[in-house]
């Protein structure tokens, strides 16, 4: 588990560590800088760090929080310190000790914690939901994949990427049919991670929408192409993406247009560059290149990476899903509201869905 403490914004007068020379002894005693503990199941990408802090600095929801409000804990010269704890995908469906330990670390070892933020899927939401918070619980913000009624602690506020997951999956299917002429369910493959807590609900929705005619591959166990998650529970770090992608392609025919629908899994997101490179290698190799393949990606962040690899968004891939950048910006804005005690943060919010092309 990688851990570090760092200033998220270079040269920022708002987010960072207040040194001894920057504040009087009285201010240091009275105004200890608030800390945010930030837990992620894989690793927090620099662009998403920036989006979070830009949201934290924004006055969209928190006018006068940063300056001019002497009662606000964020009023200058105070600063916010953010401590990251990352698990780097080292967990499985039942192998949750690393996540649980990381959640406890984030809560207990963050100095002067005023807020916990957890991102990277439902597994992280479950981890922070399992913490003991005492009589004065720390507020918690989570970004999670889909609704989960077990996340029930009253101090947890949720931003959900796929608030109506079945409807979103139906949109992906319809988009592939209407815009890419993938007409047969048997030419569509759901590419999912069996280590995910949400894998079986995904498979159930897939079977319902395709009349069980759609194909599926478990990236954590490419020998399993049934509509039921296997009993094997592997660490994410043992996933062999190349084998899994080839297995998915092998379930379809190159005689007509076919599609792989990648699920919104945090491990896939962390390795989206590798996924795109593997598809590039398979579709451009000199001997027996893969043809008539369309990829359907779950997040807007795949768009730029795919285009930089030379894929055409009009013919080679689709995006149907939220923007993580927007989600993390919203997390930052809600964090500012909580720290500044401004307004009411919704218990649950749904991310905006992007469709391209």
PEBELDA-V658678 format. One record per run of one state. SS is the DSSP state (H for helix, E for strand, - for the rest). FROM is the first residue (numbers start at 1). LEN is the number of residues. If there is no record, write none. Layout:
{{SS;FROM;LEN} {SS;FROM;LEN}}
This chain:
{{-;1;1} {E;2;5} {-;7;8} {E;15;1} {-;16;4} {H;20;3} {-;23;2} {H;25;6} {-;31;3} {E;34;7} {-;41;5} {H;46;12} {-;58;22} {E;80;7} {-;87;10} {H;97;12} {-;109;4} {E;113;7} {-;120;2} {H;122;8} {-;130;9} {E;139;6} {-;145;11} {E;156;5} {-;161;4} {H;165;16} {-;181;4} {H;185;3} {E;188;5} {-;193;6} {H;199;12} {-;211;4} {E;215;4} {-;219;2} {E;221;1} {-;222;14} {H;236;3} {-;239;2} {H;241;10} {-;251;7} {E;258;5} {-;263;3} {H;266;5} {-;271;1} {H;272;13} {-;285;8} {E;293;5} {-;298;3} {H;301;8} {-;309;8} {E;317;6} {-;323;1} {H;324;17} {-;341;7} {E;348;3} {-;351;2} {E;353;4} {-;357;1}}
